[in-house]
Amino acid sequence: MAFSPESSAADENRIDFRAPPPSPIGSGRRSSVTNDDILTDFLEHSLRVPDLILPDRVFPRQNSIQNPPKIDFQRLKSPENVDFTEILDSIARIGCFQLVNHGITREFIRSVLTAGVGIFRLPPEKKAVVSRSPEKSYGFEGEFQGDDEREMSEEFVWCRDRGLKLEMEGIWPLGYSNFSEKIERLMLEIEKVAENFLLILKEHAMRNPTCGIGMTQGQEISGSTCYLYKHCCNIPGDQWVNSLSYDVIRMLVRGSDYSHALCLHLCDGSSEFHVYSKKGWVSFCPDEDAIVITVGDQFQTWSGERYKQVIGKPIFKGKVEEECISMAFLCSISPTNISHSFKTNQGKTISIAQQAIIAILLTLLYHILVYVYKVLKTSKASPSPT
């Protein structure tokens, strides 16, 4: 049979249309499976969703522990009479300890707390003027729980910032000056306590290198910040559980907004104190008039991750007062001292500018040596006059 060129081209250009494959079970036809009951029973058992056993609680159970050790601040001035092992063991276990006999009177602390109550009584429109933002590290930050947005707690961040002073005097001219003066005095007292403790701990670390704290230089406090918390005490039981769960999420996710070495908590009248960390959270009953001290990220760096950062918060439950105020002072070390506080076995870093200067000096030295070598070689090669 002969094939024309036209027919060959037509065959090559012909589009190959293919029908979809037939369905395993044609419509309107009986199933090809002889025993439908066996197949149905097999599919029912194979496609059954397994029964999943979910945990009873999303959050871990609250672990109550014995109160952390109470350290007498006045005895710290004689380190030979202090068991630092007890302090470091408490920091390693739960990240905090209690400091008593610190020299700050209860009356003075309560006067500052009383003055701070007026801050949270400002109307919402005035609080919005001094609310925290990415541009401002100070001001108000409210927290709400539930669909009814009932206010469970509220924060006010105070620091030595002129912008905060101007804004607060604009919305609260009568009360802020008194409050600012008192909290400034309290901040100075807190910083003295923190500096003295770090100094004593540094001396202990130098005498006992195995304690795991690489503090080799003076520890000067700078850039401290104060958190004021307003706690609502009269909360129904079901909302109280939800509030604690919310606190766990917030503390573990948000962490601390400020880098710090120590956080000193003044929580007069609190029923419990909660300590949050990546390992979970524990609670204990703080001693009256004690300052609860938790460790921060800078302390964790000094210890080479041996002592972990934690976040603490006092709890006021079952109190008669409608409003309870607590304060947390975040004491940080100046960047210069932080750089000197790393462990001594870490190598010294050389900046890029220093490396460039060294390279230039080596290059100049090389050219000088080459020039001297050529001069000496030329003088030896030239004939001496007869």
C-alpha positions as CSV (number, residue, x, y, z in Angstrom):
1,M,0.0,0.0,0.0
2,A,1.3,3.4,-0.9
3,F,1.3,6.4,1.5
4,S,1.1,9.9,0.3
5,P,3.1,12.7,1.9
6,E,-0.2,14.5,2.7
7,S,-1.5,11.4,4.7
8,S,1.8,11.1,6.6
9,A,1.7,14.8,7.6
10,A,-1.9,14.5,8.6
11,D,-1.1,11.5,10.8
12,E,1.7,13.4,12.5
13,N,-0.4,16.5,13.1
14,R,-3.4,14.4,14.4
15,I,-4.2,15.1,18.1
16,D,-4.4,12.0,20.2
17,F,-7.6,12.3,22.2
18,R,-7.8,9.7,24.9
19,A,-10.9,9.0,27.0
20,P,-10.6,8.8,30.8
21,P,-10.2,5.4,32.3
22,P,-13.4,3.6,33.1
23,S,-14.8,3.8,36.6
24,P,-14.2,0.7,38.8
25,I,-17.9,0.5,39.3
26,G,-19.9,1.6,36.3
27,S,-23.0,3.7,36.9
28,G,-26.1,1.7,36.9
29,R,-24.3,-1.5,37.0
30,R,-23.9,-4.0,39.8
31,S,-20.6,-4.1,41.7
32,S,-18.1,-6.5,40.4
33,V,-17.3,-7.5,43.9
34,T,-19.1,-10.7,44.6
35,N,-19.4,-10.2,48.4
36,D,-20.3,-6.6,49.2
37,D,-20.8,-7.4,52.9
38,I,-17.2,-8.5,53.3
39,L,-15.9,-5.4,51.7
40,T,-18.2,-3.1,53.7
41,D,-17.1,-4.7,56.9
42,F,-13.5,-4.4,56.0
43,L,-13.8,-0.7,55.1
44,E,-15.7,0.1,58.3
45,H,-12.9,-1.4,60.4
46,S,-10.1,0.0,58.4
47,L,-11.4,3.6,58.2
48,R,-12.4,3.8,61.9
49,V,-11.0,6.9,63.6
50,P,-8.9,5.8,66.6
51,D,-10.0,6.9,70.1
52,L,-7.5,9.6,71.2
53,I,-6.9,10.1,74.9
54,L,-6.2,13.8,75.4
55,P,-4.6,15.3,78.6
56,D,-7.0,16.5,81.3
57,R,-5.2,19.9,81.4
58,V,-3.5,22.0,78.9
59,F,-1.3,23.6,81.6
60,P,0.8,21.7,84.1
61,R,-0.4,21.4,87.6
62,Q,0.8,24.1,90.0
63,N,3.8,22.8,91.9
64,S,4.0,24.1,95.5
65,I,7.5,24.0,97.0
66,Q,9.1,24.9,100.3
67,N,9.9,28.6,100.6
68,P,13.2,29.6,99.2
69,P,15.9,30.3,101.7
70,K,15.8,33.6,103.5
71,I,19.2,35.4,103.2
72,D,20.0,38.1,105.8
73,F,21.3,41.0,103.9
74,Q,23.3,42.4,106.8
75,R,25.1,39.0,107.3
76,L,26.2,39.2,103.7
77,K,28.6,41.9,104.7
78,S,30.6,39.2,106.4
79,P,30.8,36.5,103.6
80,E,32.5,34.0,105.9
81,N,29.2,33.7,107.8
82,V,27.1,33.1,104.7
83,D,26.4,29.8,103.1
84,F,26.5,30.8,99.4
85,T,25.9,27.1,98.4
86,E,22.4,27.5,99.8
87,I,21.8,30.6,97.6
88,L,23.2,29.1,94.4
89,D,21.3,25.9,95.0
90,S,18.0,27.8,95.3
91,I,18.9,29.8,92.1
92,A,19.6,26.5,90.3
93,R,16.4,24.9,91.4
94,I,13.8,27.6,91.1
95,G,15.7,30.7,90.0
96,C,15.1,32.9,93.1
97,F,15.6,33.4,96.8
98,Q,14.4,35.8,99.5
99,L,16.3,38.7,101.0
100,V,15.4,39.9,104.5
101,N,16.8,42.6,106.8
102,H,17.6,44.7,103.7
103,G,17.2,48.1,105.4
104,I,14.2,49.4,103.4
105,T,11.4,50.0,105.8
106,R,7.9,48.7,105.3
107,E,6.4,52.2,105.9
108,F,8.4,53.7,103.1
109,I,7.5,50.9,100.6
110,R,3.8,51.2,101.5
111,S,4.0,55.0,101.0
112,V,5.3,54.4,97.4
113,L,2.6,51.8,96.8
114,T,-0.1,54.1,98.0
115,A,1.1,56.8,95.7
116,G,1.1,54.4,92.8
117,V,-2.6,53.5,93.3
118,G,-3.4,56.9,91.8
119,I,-1.7,56.0,88.5
120,F,-4.2,53.2,87.9
121,R,-7.2,55.4,88.8
122,L,-6.6,57.7,85.8
123,P,-9.4,57.5,83.2
124,P,-8.8,55.3,80.1
125,E,-8.5,58.2,77.7
126,K,-5.6,59.6,79.7
127,K,-3.9,56.2,80.0
128,A,-4.0,55.9,76.3
129,V,-1.9,59.0,76.0
130,V,0.9,57.3,77.9
131,S,0.5,53.7,76.6
132,R,3.4,51.6,75.7
133,S,4.4,51.2,72.0
134,P,7.4,50.0,70.0
135,E,8.7,53.6,70.1
136,K,8.1,54.0,73.9
137,S,9.3,51.5,76.5
138,Y,7.4,53.1,79.3
139,G,3.7,53.7,80.1
140,F,0.5,51.7,80.6
141,E,-0.2,48.2,79.3
142,G,-3.6,46.7,80.2
143,E,-4.5,43.0,80.2
144,F,-8.0,41.6,79.7
145,Q,-9.4,38.1,80.1
146,G,-12.5,36.6,78.6
147,D,-15.2,37.9,76.2
148,D,-16.4,40.5,78.6
149,E,-13.0,42.0,78.7
150,R,-13.0,42.3,82.4
151,E,-9.8,43.9,83.5
152,M,-7.8,41.3,85.4
153,S,-4.5,43.2,85.9
154,E,-2.7,46.2,84.6
155,E,0.9,47.3,84.3
156,F,2.7,50.6,84.4
157,V,6.4,50.8,83.4
158,W,8.4,53.6,85.1
159,C,11.9,54.6,84.2
160,R,14.2,57.6,84.3
161,D,13.0,59.0,81.0
162,R,12.3,62.7,80.5
163,G,9.6,61.9,78.0
164,L,7.7,59.9,80.6
165,K,7.9,62.7,83.1
166,L,6.6,65.3,80.6
167,E,3.7,63.1,79.5
168,M,2.6,62.1,83.0
169,E,2.8,65.6,84.3
170,G,0.5,66.6,81.4
171,I,-2.2,64.1,82.4
172,W,-1.7,63.9,86.2
173,P,0.0,67.2,87.3
174,L,-0.9,67.0,91.0
175,G,0.0,63.5,91.9
176,Y,2.8,62.5,89.6
177,S,5.5,64.7,91.1
178,N,4.9,63.2,94.5
179,F,4.9,59.7,93.1
180,S,8.0,60.3,91.0
181,E,10.0,61.6,93.9
182,K,9.2,58.7,96.1
183,I,9.8,56.0,93.5
184,E,13.1,57.6,92.6
185,R,14.3,57.4,96.2
186,L,13.1,53.8,96.4
187,M,14.9,53.0,93.1
188,L,18.2,54.3,94.6
189,E,17.8,52.0,97.7
190,I,16.9,49.0,95.5
191,E,20.0,49.6,93.3
192,K,22.2,49.8,96.4
193,V,20.9,46.4,97.5
194,A,21.4,44.9,94.1
195,E,24.9,46.3,93.7
196,N,26.1,45.1,97.1
197,F,24.7,41.7,96.5
198,L,26.4,41.4,93.1
199,L,29.7,42.7,94.6
200,I,29.6,40.1,97.4
201,L,28.7,37.4,94.9
202,K,31.6,38.5,92.7
203,E,34.0,38.2,95.6
204,H,32.7,34.7,96.3
205,A,33.1,33.7,92.7
206,M,36.7,34.8,92.6
207,R,37.5,32.8,95.7
208,N,35.5,29.8,94.4
209,P,35.9,29.5,90.6
210,T,33.9,26.2,90.6
211,C,30.6,28.0,91.5
212,G,30.0,28.6,87.8
213,I,29.6,32.4,87.8
214,G,32.1,34.3,85.6
215,M,32.0,37.7,87.3
216,T,35.5,39.2,87.0
217,Q,34.9,43.0,87.1
218,G,32.8,45.5,89.1
219,Q,29.1,45.3,88.7
220,E,27.6,48.8,88.4
221,I,23.9,49.0,88.1
222,S,22.6,51.3,85.4
223,G,19.4,51.7,83.4
224,S,17.0,50.2,86.0
225,T,13.3,49.9,85.2
226,C,10.3,49.5,87.5
227,Y,7.1,47.5,86.8
228,L,4.1,48.5,88.8
229,Y,1.3,45.9,88.8
230,K,-2.3,46.4,89.8
231,H,-3.9,43.1,90.8
232,C,-7.6,42.4,91.1
233,C,-8.2,40.3,94.1
234,N,-12.0,39.7,94.0
235,I,-12.1,37.3,91.1
236,P,-14.5,34.3,90.9
237,G,-13.0,30.8,91.0
238,D,-13.5,29.9,87.4
239,Q,-12.1,33.2,86.1
240,W,-9.2,32.8,88.5
241,V,-8.1,29.6,86.9
242,N,-8.4,31.1,83.4
243,S,-6.4,34.1,84.6
244,L,-3.6,31.9,85.9
245,S,-3.5,30.0,82.6
246,Y,-3.3,33.2,80.7
247,D,-0.4,34.3,82.9
248,V,1.5,31.2,82.1
249,I,1.1,31.7,78.4
250,R,2.0,35.4,78.6
251,M,5.0,35.0,80.8
252,L,6.5,32.1,78.8
253,V,5.9,33.6,75.4
254,R,6.6,37.2,76.1
255,G,9.3,36.7,78.7
256,S,10.9,39.9,79.9
257,D,11.1,43.0,77.7
258,Y,14.3,44.3,79.4
259,S,17.7,42.7,79.7
260,H,18.6,42.6,83.3
261,A,20.8,40.8,85.9
262,L,18.4,40.7,88.8
263,C,14.7,41.5,89.4
264,L,13.8,42.6,92.9
265,H,10.1,42.1,93.8
266,L,8.3,44.1,96.5
267,C,5.0,42.2,97.1
268,D,3.8,43.1,100.5
269,G,0.7,41.2,101.4
270,S,0.8,38.7,98.6
271,S,-0.7,35.3,99.2
272,E,1.6,33.5,96.7
273,F,4.5,34.1,94.5
274,H,4.7,32.3,91.1
275,V,8.0,31.6,89.3
276,Y,7.7,30.9,85.5
277,S,10.4,29.2,83.4
278,K,10.8,27.0,80.4
279,K,10.7,24.0,82.7
280,G,7.3,24.9,84.1
281,W,6.1,27.0,87.0
282,V,6.2,26.8,90.8
283,S,4.6,28.7,93.6
284,F,5.4,29.4,97.3
285,C,4.3,31.8,100.0
286,P,6.8,34.7,100.4
287,D,7.8,35.9,103.8
288,E,6.5,39.2,105.0
289,D,8.8,42.2,104.4
290,A,11.1,40.0,102.2
291,I,12.4,41.0,98.8
292,V,12.0,38.1,96.3
293,I,15.0,38.2,93.9
294,T,14.8,36.4,90.6
295,V,17.7,36.0,88.1
296,G,17.7,37.5,84.6
297,D,19.3,36.9,81.3
298,Q,22.5,38.7,82.2
299,F,23.0,36.4,85.2
300,Q,22.3,33.4,82.9
301,T,25.1,34.6,80.6
302,W,27.6,35.0,83.4
303,S,27.0,31.4,84.6
304,G,27.4,30.0,81.1
305,E,23.7,28.9,81.0
306,R,24.1,27.1,84.3
307,Y,21.6,29.3,86.1
308,K,18.5,30.0,84.0
309,Q,16.5,33.1,83.7
310,V,13.0,33.0,85.3
311,I,10.1,35.4,85.6
312,G,8.3,36.0,88.9
313,K,4.9,37.4,89.7
314,P,3.1,37.8,93.1
315,I,-0.5,36.7,93.4
316,F,-3.0,38.4,95.6
317,K,-5.9,36.0,96.2
318,G,-8.8,36.4,98.7
319,K,-7.8,39.9,99.8
320,V,-10.4,42.3,101.1
321,E,-8.9,45.2,99.1
322,E,-10.2,45.8,95.6
323,E,-6.8,46.9,94.4
324,C,-3.4,45.5,95.3
325,I,-0.2,47.0,94.0
326,S,3.2,45.3,93.7
327,M,6.5,46.5,92.2
328,A,9.3,44.7,90.3
329,F,12.7,46.4,89.8
330,L,14.7,45.2,86.9
331,C,18.4,46.0,87.6
332,S,20.7,45.7,84.6
333,I,24.4,46.1,84.3
334,S,26.0,48.7,82.1
335,P,27.2,47.3,78.7
336,T,30.9,47.9,79.6
337,N,30.7,45.8,82.7
338,I,28.7,43.1,80.9
339,S,31.5,42.7,78.3
340,H,34.0,42.3,81.2
341,S,31.8,39.9,83.1
342,F,32.1,36.9,80.8
343,K,34.1,33.9,81.8
344,T,37.9,34.4,81.7
345,N,38.4,31.4,79.5
346,Q,36.7,33.2,76.6
347,G,39.1,34.7,74.0
348,K,39.5,38.4,73.6
349,T,37.9,39.7,70.4
350,I,39.7,42.2,68.1
351,S,37.5,44.7,66.3
352,I,37.6,45.1,62.5
353,A,39.2,48.6,62.9
354,Q,42.0,47.1,65.0
355,Q,42.5,44.4,62.4
356,A,42.8,46.9,59.6
357,I,45.4,49.0,61.6
358,I,47.4,45.9,62.2
359,A,47.3,44.9,58.6
360,I,48.5,48.4,57.5
361,L,51.4,48.4,60.0
362,L,52.5,44.9,58.8
363,T,52.4,46.1,55.2
364,L,54.5,49.1,55.9
365,L,57.0,47.0,57.9
366,Y,57.2,44.6,55.0
367,H,58.0,47.4,52.5
368,I,60.6,48.9,54.8
369,L,62.4,45.6,55.2
370,V,62.4,45.0,51.5
371,Y,63.8,48.5,50.9
372,V,66.6,48.0,53.5
373,Y,67.4,44.6,52.0
374,K,67.7,46.0,48.5
375,V,70.0,48.9,49.7
376,L,72.3,46.4,51.5
377,K,72.4,44.2,48.5
378,T,73.2,47.1,46.1
379,S,76.0,48.3,48.4
380,K,77.6,44.9,48.5
381,A,77.4,44.4,44.7
382,S,79.0,47.8,43.8
383,P,82.8,47.6,43.3
384,S,84.9,49.2,45.9
385,P,87.1,52.2,44.7
386,T,90.9,51.3,44.2
